Amino acid sequence: MIRNITTNTIISEEERYCKTIFSQARGLMFRNKQNLVMEFPEERKISLHMFFVFYPIDVFVLDKNKKVVERKRNFWPFTVWNSVKKGKYVIELGIINKKLKINVGDKILF
């Protein structure tokens, strides 16, 4: 479960956790809509692609304290994106709740 503790809301009740390089490289490619959490060994700038992901997603970059430092809304299929800020975690939301509010500075728990 992913929860925004700043607003006390549930972001996702079910997600895939990707900690290995192989699971992170595959990400959401060739998968049905789902939510994903990636954890990296240390904070770094994040580079993502949407090759072979056939639906738009929302992406949130979190620092080592699980605070949102950057977000990318409506990341479209067959595009690339590079974060400006460094992060240790990435949340990819394939199942998007349009009413859900996640802002830079929010603290996330998973």
Secondary structure, 3 states (H helix, E strand, C coil): CEEECCCCEEEECCCEEECCHHHHHHCCCCCCCCEEEEEEEEEEEEEEECCCCCCCEEEEEECCCCEEEEEEEEECCCCEEEEEEEEEEEEEECCCCCCCCCCCCCEEEC
